[in-house]
Amino acid sequence: MLSVHSLVCSFGHSFLHSFSPLTGTTWTLAILHLLNNADKLERGEDIQQTSKEATLFFGVIHDQTNSVRKEIAESMKGPRLIQTHLPLTYFRQQIDKYPNLKVIQVVRNAKDTLVSFYHFYRMEKRCGGYNGSWNHFFKLVENKQLAFGDYFDYYSDWYVYNKQRTNSLILRYEDMKKNLKTNVKRIAEFLDKKVSDDVADIIATRTTFGNMKADKMLRPWKDSNPTTTGRSEPMRKGIVGDYEGYFNEEQNELIEQRYRETLKPLGLQFIMNGY
């Protein structure tokens, strides 16, 4: 099997990753796509290419698919957008060779992430057509048996790595919810892109949860998708604190304990209860 870490940095400009689907990656990709087309937004022109078409996704996939995507990437004009949910081990060796590569890490608090991941399991046939309860799903969390691995292991590795890189940016989902325009400008500055205040306003408005959900150019799915079960949807709520309707006291304490043992000592602070 062709290792994924050999595919990333020789052709990448912006490399975006997060622990799992539904943690803000699609949201951030939409912002990046609009930033890459800021000149068209300034002139009031339409953007024909969708954010999905502008992005290469590398995941746990077969050798042949990886090879095809590598060929596509090498033929693309920059700046290129690359997305993954894979652990650091797949990429570290190659990223180290390209210190100018821009890496963006999106983090979302553990509890809301796991609730969103539960609904992703329910939605995606590729997760086995899961139709179990939240409590049953949480057993997978406890035993570190989720797709893409363990939440805390993933963030511990990537966060420590990105903190010491000059060209890495760490975004918190909750900060983006609180002040989207500020974070649009922060991303633009990180990518050395100069955008007007008007364009930043346009991007922030187009990428609010409700607007993006209705925007076929920015949302990552087709109206008819054979890989979904219909038991949930790709963009469900997009709020902070949704976990409160799911976690019992024992589950809450387990996540708090893992957070205290792993991420808190690293300085990674999460907003768990709204603002």
C-alpha positions as CSV (number, residue, x, y, z in Angstrom):
1,M,0.0,0.0,0.0
2,L,1.3,3.5,-0.9
3,S,1.8,5.4,2.3
4,V,-0.2,8.5,2.6
5,H,2.6,10.6,4.0
6,S,4.4,10.4,0.7
7,L,1.6,12.2,-1.1
8,V,1.2,15.5,0.8
9,C,3.9,18.0,0.8
10,S,5.6,17.9,-2.6
11,F,2.6,19.5,-4.1
12,G,0.8,21.2,-1.2
13,H,0.3,24.8,-0.3
14,S,-2.4,24.6,2.4
15,F,-2.8,21.4,4.4
16,L,-5.9,21.2,6.6
17,H,-6.7,18.5,9.1
18,S,-8.9,17.7,12.1
19,F,-9.7,14.6,14.2
20,S,-12.9,13.6,12.5
21,P,-15.6,14.6,10.2
22,L,-18.0,17.3,11.6
23,T,-15.3,19.1,13.6
24,G,-15.2,22.3,11.4
25,T,-13.0,21.0,8.5
26,T,-15.6,21.5,5.8
27,W,-16.4,24.9,7.3
28,T,-12.7,26.0,7.2
29,L,-12.3,24.6,3.7
30,A,-15.2,26.8,2.5
31,I,-13.4,29.8,4.0
32,L,-10.1,28.8,2.3
33,H,-11.9,28.3,-1.0
34,L,-13.4,31.7,-0.9
35,L,-10.1,33.3,0.2
36,N,-8.5,31.7,-2.8
37,N,-11.1,33.4,-5.0
38,A,-11.1,36.7,-3.1
39,D,-10.4,38.6,-6.4
40,K,-13.7,37.3,-7.9
41,L,-15.6,38.2,-4.7
42,E,-14.1,41.7,-4.9
43,R,-15.4,42.0,-8.5
44,G,-18.8,40.4,-7.7
45,E,-18.1,37.5,-10.0
46,D,-19.5,33.9,-9.5
47,I,-17.1,31.1,-8.4
48,Q,-17.8,28.1,-10.6
49,Q,-15.7,25.5,-8.8
50,T,-17.1,24.0,-5.6
51,S,-15.0,23.8,-2.5
52,K,-15.1,20.0,-2.8
53,E,-13.7,20.1,-6.3
54,A,-10.9,22.4,-5.1
55,T,-9.9,20.1,-2.3
56,L,-8.0,16.8,-2.3
57,F,-8.9,14.5,0.6
58,F,-6.5,11.8,1.7
59,G,-7.8,9.2,4.2
60,V,-7.7,5.5,4.8
61,I,-8.0,4.6,1.2
62,H,-6.6,2.1,-1.3
63,D,-3.3,2.3,-3.1
64,Q,-5.0,2.9,-6.5
65,T,-7.1,5.8,-5.2
66,N,-4.1,7.4,-3.5
67,S,-2.1,7.2,-6.7
68,V,-4.9,8.8,-8.8
69,R,-5.3,11.6,-6.3
70,K,-1.5,12.1,-6.3
71,E,-1.6,12.5,-10.1
72,I,-4.5,14.9,-9.9
73,A,-2.7,17.0,-7.2
74,E,0.5,17.2,-9.3
75,S,-1.4,18.5,-12.2
76,M,-3.3,21.2,-10.2
77,K,-2.3,24.8,-10.2
78,G,-1.6,26.2,-6.7
79,P,-2.6,27.1,-4.2
80,R,-3.8,23.6,-3.5
81,L,-6.0,22.5,-0.6
82,I,-5.4,19.2,1.0
83,Q,-7.6,17.7,3.7
84,T,-7.1,14.8,6.1
85,H,-8.4,13.3,9.3
86,L,-5.4,11.0,9.6
87,P,-2.9,10.9,12.6
88,L,0.4,12.8,12.5
89,T,2.4,9.7,11.9
90,Y,1.3,9.6,8.3
91,F,2.6,13.1,7.5
92,R,5.3,14.2,9.9
93,Q,8.3,13.0,7.9
94,Q,7.2,14.8,4.7
95,I,6.0,17.9,6.4
96,D,9.4,18.3,8.1
97,K,10.9,18.4,4.6
98,Y,8.8,21.4,3.6
99,P,8.9,24.0,6.3
100,N,7.0,26.6,4.2
101,L,4.0,24.3,3.8
102,K,1.0,26.0,5.5
103,V,-0.7,23.6,8.0
104,I,-4.1,24.4,9.6
105,Q,-5.4,22.3,12.5
106,V,-9.0,22.7,13.4
107,V,-9.9,21.6,17.0
108,R,-13.3,21.3,18.6
109,N,-14.1,20.4,22.2
110,A,-14.2,16.7,22.8
111,K,-17.8,16.4,23.9
112,D,-19.4,18.1,21.0
113,T,-17.0,16.4,18.6
114,L,-18.0,12.9,19.9
115,V,-21.7,13.7,19.7
116,S,-21.2,14.9,16.1
117,F,-19.2,11.8,15.3
118,Y,-22.0,9.6,16.7
119,H,-24.4,11.2,14.2
120,F,-21.8,10.7,11.5
121,Y,-21.7,7.0,12.3
122,R,-25.5,6.9,12.1
123,M,-25.4,8.7,8.7
124,E,-22.6,7.0,6.9
125,K,-23.0,3.5,5.4
126,R,-19.2,3.3,5.3
127,C,-19.2,3.2,9.1
128,G,-21.1,0.0,8.9
129,G,-24.6,1.4,8.9
130,Y,-24.4,2.0,12.6
131,N,-27.8,2.2,14.3
132,G,-26.9,1.8,17.9
133,S,-27.6,4.0,20.9
134,W,-25.4,6.9,22.2
135,N,-24.5,4.7,25.2
136,H,-23.4,1.9,23.0
137,F,-21.4,4.3,20.8
138,F,-19.7,5.7,23.9
139,K,-18.3,2.2,24.6
140,L,-16.3,2.6,21.3
141,V,-15.0,5.9,22.7
142,E,-13.9,4.3,26.0
143,N,-12.1,1.5,24.2
144,K,-10.5,3.7,21.6
145,Q,-12.2,1.9,18.7
146,L,-13.5,4.8,16.7
147,A,-12.6,5.4,13.1
148,F,-9.6,7.8,12.8
149,G,-8.4,6.6,16.3
150,D,-8.7,8.1,19.7
151,Y,-9.6,11.8,20.1
152,F,-7.0,12.6,22.7
153,D,-4.1,10.7,21.1
154,Y,-4.8,12.5,17.8
155,Y,-4.9,16.0,19.2
156,S,-2.0,15.5,21.6
157,D,0.3,14.5,18.7
158,W,-0.8,17.2,16.2
159,Y,-1.1,20.0,18.7
160,V,2.5,19.5,20.1
161,Y,3.8,19.3,16.6
162,N,2.0,22.3,15.2
163,K,2.8,24.5,18.2
164,Q,6.5,24.4,17.3
165,R,6.0,25.0,13.6
166,T,6.2,28.5,12.2
167,N,3.8,27.8,9.4
168,S,1.1,26.1,11.4
169,L,-2.2,27.7,12.5
170,I,-4.5,26.2,15.2
171,L,-8.1,27.2,15.0
172,R,-10.7,26.5,17.6
173,Y,-14.2,25.7,16.4
174,E,-15.7,27.6,19.3
175,D,-13.7,30.8,18.6
176,M,-14.9,30.7,15.0
177,K,-18.5,30.4,16.1
178,K,-18.0,33.4,18.4
179,N,-16.4,35.7,15.9
180,L,-16.2,34.4,12.4
181,K,-15.0,37.5,10.6
182,T,-12.1,37.9,13.0
183,N,-11.0,34.3,12.2
184,V,-11.5,34.8,8.5
185,K,-9.0,37.7,8.7
186,R,-6.7,35.5,10.9
187,I,-6.7,32.8,8.3
188,A,-6.1,35.3,5.4
189,E,-3.1,36.8,7.3
190,F,-1.7,33.3,8.0
191,L,-1.9,32.6,4.2
192,D,-0.3,36.0,3.4
193,K,-3.5,37.0,1.6
194,K,-4.6,40.6,1.6
195,V,-8.4,40.9,1.6
196,S,-10.5,44.0,2.0
197,D,-12.9,44.4,4.9
198,D,-15.8,44.0,2.5
199,V,-14.5,40.7,1.2
200,A,-14.0,39.5,4.7
201,D,-17.6,40.4,5.4
202,I,-18.8,38.5,2.4
203,I,-16.8,35.4,3.4
204,A,-18.0,35.5,7.0
205,T,-21.6,35.9,5.8
206,R,-21.5,33.1,3.2
207,T,-19.9,30.7,5.7
208,T,-22.4,31.0,8.5
209,F,-23.9,27.6,9.3
210,G,-27.3,28.4,7.8
211,N,-26.0,30.0,4.6
212,M,-23.4,27.4,4.0
213,K,-25.8,24.6,4.5
214,A,-27.9,26.1,1.6
215,D,-25.0,26.9,-0.6
216,K,-24.3,24.1,-3.2
217,M,-21.0,25.6,-4.1
218,L,-19.7,25.4,-0.5
219,R,-21.4,22.3,1.0
220,P,-19.6,19.0,0.5
221,W,-22.4,16.7,-0.5
222,K,-24.8,16.2,-3.3
223,D,-28.6,16.2,-2.7
224,S,-28.7,12.5,-3.5
225,N,-25.9,10.5,-1.8
226,P,-25.9,6.7,-2.0
227,T,-23.5,6.3,0.9
228,T,-25.8,7.8,3.5
229,T,-28.5,6.1,5.6
230,G,-30.8,9.1,6.0
231,R,-30.6,8.8,9.8
232,S,-28.7,12.0,10.2
233,E,-27.3,14.8,7.9
234,P,-23.9,16.2,7.2
235,M,-24.6,19.6,8.7
236,R,-26.9,19.0,11.7
237,K,-26.7,21.8,14.3
238,G,-23.3,23.4,14.4
239,I,-23.7,24.7,17.9
240,V,-21.5,24.7,21.0
241,G,-22.7,22.7,24.0
242,D,-25.0,20.2,22.2
243,Y,-23.3,17.4,24.2
244,E,-25.3,18.3,27.2
245,G,-28.3,16.4,25.9
246,Y,-26.2,13.2,25.5
247,F,-23.6,12.8,28.2
248,N,-24.4,11.2,31.6
249,E,-22.4,11.9,34.7
250,E,-20.1,9.0,34.3
251,Q,-19.4,9.7,30.6
252,N,-18.8,13.4,31.4
253,E,-16.2,12.6,34.1
254,L,-14.4,10.1,31.8
255,I,-13.9,12.8,29.1
256,E,-12.9,15.4,31.7
257,Q,-10.4,13.0,33.2
258,R,-8.8,12.2,29.8
259,Y,-8.7,15.9,29.1
260,R,-6.9,16.7,32.4
261,E,-4.4,13.9,31.7
262,T,-3.6,14.7,28.1
263,L,-4.5,18.0,26.6
264,K,-4.7,20.4,29.5
265,P,-1.0,19.9,30.5
266,L,-0.2,20.9,26.9
267,G,-2.1,24.2,27.2
268,L,-4.9,23.2,24.8
269,Q,-8.0,24.9,26.3
270,F,-11.5,24.0,25.2
271,I,-14.7,25.8,25.5
272,M,-17.2,23.2,26.7
273,N,-20.3,25.2,27.7
274,G,-21.0,27.8,25.1
275,Y,-19.7,31.3,25.8
